[in-house]
Amino acid sequence: MAGALGAPGATGLPGTPGINGTSAENGGVVYTRWGRTMCGENSTLLYNGYTGNGGFDQTGGGVNYLCMPDSPEYNSPGSVSYSEFIGGVEYESSSYGVFPSSTHNQDAPCARCYTGNRPALMMIPAKRTCPDDWTTEYEGYIMTEAYNHHHQTTFECVDAQPEHVSGGSANEYGGLFYFTRSDCSKRSYCPPYDENKAITCVVCSK
């Protein structure tokens, strides 16, 4: 038969303190700010350059716009000829009063940005504000290739205050950025959308 439980012993000395841990971030995300050379105050610039794509009259090639660094690095010493090309992308903004008239035919720059500890990112078309508790990276206009051109491209959110690539004002018709709009005769949702107004956008992170 077991005996009675004895009284608790004396408390031991404190152990050796452990090593202090480091603060951890929740990760982040990289995004492109189209039409600008710098990121907003809430993000870190990784690099900037110019917006690249194929020609507007091409039927092949890639559809996505690329942010091409302004300091390229090459590997193979050889040249290629029968291949896709990447050239600058011009604003085809005309004189609608959305962008300054001087923006038309200028080449679009771009910046690659890192959000730090905000790992979620989304672009909202037709909005200028982010949801509560989200950070606004920038706002702008949805732009892409013209509807009747051969070369299809992606929809991108181009900054509402566009900058220009220096020396890129010639009308060379490489890749192009056109505004997008609602056409109420083609099953657009009118209302609430207004016919022929430039569709806005906002880029948000959290």
Buried (B, 14 or more C-beta within 10 A) or exposed (E): EEEEEEEEEEEEEEEEEEEEEEEEEEEBBEBBBBBBBEBBEBBEBBEBBBBBBBBBEBEEBBEEBBBBBEEEEEEEEEEEEEEEEBBBBBBBBBEEEBBEEEBBBBBBBBBBBBBBEBEBBBBBEBBEEBEEEBBBBBBBBBBBBBEEBEBEBEBBBBBBEBBBBEEBBEEEBBBBBBBBBBEBEEEEEEEEBEEEBBBBBBBBBB
